[in-house]
Amino acid sequence: MAEEDEPKKEVNPEAKEHWRKGNSLFEASRFTEAIEEFNEAIRIDPEYADAYCNRALTERLMHKYEEAKADL
C-alpha cells in the first residue's frame, strides 16, 4: 500500500484542544502561553505534527531559532 493510501492517524482529542488553545493564544500574541499549550499537546500526542509546526512558528517569532529548527 502506498503511503498516501494509508489512513491518517487520529489526533488525540485532548491534544487537539491544547493545540486550539495554543493557536488562540498565538493570535493574541501571548507567545509564551501558546508554547505551553503546544508543549502539552505534544506531551499528550508526541506524533502531533501540527503542534510541532505551530510551536516552531511561535519560537521563530520569539527569536528562539535553534528550538524552532529542532521542531521542524
FIDOMI-698619 format. One record per residue (C-alpha): residue number from 1; x, y, z. Coordinates in Angstrom, 3 decimals. Example, Ala and Ser with C-alpha at 12.3 -4.5 7.8 and 13.67 -1.06 7.14 Angstrom:
# FIDOMI-698619
{pos->1 x->12.300 y->-4.500 z->7.800}
{pos->2 x->13.670 y->-1.060 z->7.140}
//
This chain:
# FIDOMI-698619
{pos->1 x->0.000 y->0.000 z->0.000}
{pos->2 x->1.370 y->3.407 z->-0.924}
{pos->3 x->1.979 y->5.872 z->1.886}
{pos->4 x->-0.697 y->8.296 z->0.651}
{pos->5 x->-3.260 y->5.456 z->0.769}
{pos->6 x->-2.685 y->4.803 z->4.460}
{pos->7 x->-5.384 y->6.179 z->6.760}
{pos->8 x->-4.385 y->9.218 z->8.774}
{pos->9 x->-3.840 y->8.625 z->12.459}
{pos->10 x->-6.468 y->10.387 z->14.530}
{pos->11 x->-5.098 y->13.074 z->16.821}
{pos->12 x->-5.899 y->12.659 z->20.495}
{pos->13 x->-8.872 y->14.995 z->21.170}
{pos->14 x->-7.279 y->16.330 z->24.351}
{pos->15 x->-4.081 y->17.157 z->22.440}
{pos->16 x->-6.112 y->18.866 z->19.727}
{pos->17 x->-7.840 y->21.024 z->22.354}
{pos->18 x->-4.464 y->22.211 z->23.679}
{pos->19 x->-3.382 y->22.892 z->20.084}
{pos->20 x->-6.512 y->25.029 z->19.554}
{pos->21 x->-5.851 y->26.938 z->22.784}
{pos->22 x->-2.279 y->27.484 z->21.659}
{pos->23 x->-3.490 y->28.881 z->18.354}
{pos->24 x->-5.832 y->31.315 z->20.123}
{pos->25 x->-3.044 y->32.462 z->22.408}
{pos->26 x->-0.725 y->32.837 z->19.405}
{pos->27 x->-3.295 y->35.043 z->17.666}
{pos->28 x->-3.453 y->37.174 z->20.820}
{pos->29 x->0.385 y->37.493 z->20.753}
{pos->30 x->0.615 y->35.563 z->24.031}
{pos->31 x->3.514 y->33.508 z->22.734}
{pos->32 x->4.874 y->32.051 z->25.966}
{pos->33 x->1.447 y->30.732 z->26.897}
{pos->34 x->0.925 y->29.442 z->23.357}
{pos->35 x->4.137 y->27.431 z->23.594}
{pos->36 x->2.945 y->25.957 z->26.889}
{pos->37 x->-0.242 y->24.740 z->25.171}
{pos->38 x->1.676 y->23.325 z->22.203}
{pos->39 x->4.023 y->21.599 z->24.661}
{pos->40 x->1.062 y->19.986 z->26.384}
{pos->41 x->-0.398 y->18.858 z->23.056}
{pos->42 x->2.957 y->17.258 z->22.185}
{pos->43 x->3.235 y->15.646 z->25.619}
{pos->44 x->-0.174 y->14.034 z->25.115}
{pos->45 x->0.461 y->13.047 z->21.485}
{pos->46 x->4.183 y->13.040 z->20.594}
{pos->47 x->3.358 y->12.409 z->16.910}
{pos->48 x->1.146 y->15.513 z->16.547}
{pos->49 x->2.978 y->17.249 z->13.698}
{pos->50 x->0.780 y->20.370 z->13.667}
{pos->51 x->1.680 y->21.073 z->17.294}
{pos->52 x->5.403 y->20.916 z->16.457}
{pos->53 x->4.889 y->23.164 z->13.440}
{pos->54 x->2.926 y->25.775 z->15.366}
{pos->55 x->5.391 y->25.674 z->18.248}
{pos->56 x->8.220 y->26.241 z->15.760}
{pos->57 x->6.444 y->29.249 z->14.252}
{pos->58 x->5.918 y->30.687 z->17.716}
{pos->59 x->9.542 y->30.048 z->18.675}
{pos->60 x->10.693 y->31.755 z->15.498}
{pos->61 x->8.714 y->34.881 z->16.365}
{pos->62 x->10.336 y->34.806 z->19.813}
{pos->63 x->13.795 y->34.589 z->18.167}
{pos->64 x->14.327 y->31.057 z->19.538}
{pos->65 x->15.768 y->29.871 z->16.248}
{pos->66 x->17.503 y->26.709 z->17.448}
{pos->67 x->14.331 y->25.475 z->19.151}
{pos->68 x->12.290 y->26.241 z->16.040}
{pos->69 x->14.797 y->24.429 z->13.855}
{pos->70 x->14.661 y->21.370 z->16.136}
{pos->71 x->10.859 y->21.279 z->15.940}
{pos->72 x->10.870 y->21.417 z->12.176}
//
